[in-house]
Amino acid sequence: MAAAYFTHVMLLPSLAGRRPAAPQRGRAAHRNRRDLPMDPSNDKWLATSVEVPKLLLAFAPGPGTMMHQDMIDWCAANMASLEIRQYELIAGHHTPEDHPQLIADAIATWADAHTLR
């Protein structure tokens, strides 16, 4: 169930385009993980995949916040190899727009620490 909060897929015609692609026959142009059938194996994988590092960036709650402390605590207790970086900066629904450089730096540092790039 936790994977529903983290995975969001948007099909774009190009990086410069920034508009959702036209729907293809039988396929949505914009698809949210919550729209897909839940697979219980996702929960098991998140809990047991110790060989796969995971990162959760958490911010002080702002307007439209989707991640609250109880959810962050649940993730810490139920996801193997999860690193949580908490920031005092306020962020809400548009966190990537509010703090893009901080997010990019955090992901780059984390990826480098795990030799992922």
Protein Blocks (a to p, Z undefined) as FASTA:
>chain_A
ZZmmmgccdddfbfklopacdddehiafbdcfklpccdfklmmmmmmmmmlccddddddd
dehiabdfklmmmmmmmmghiacdddfbdcdfklmmmmmmlmmmmmmmmmmmnopZZ
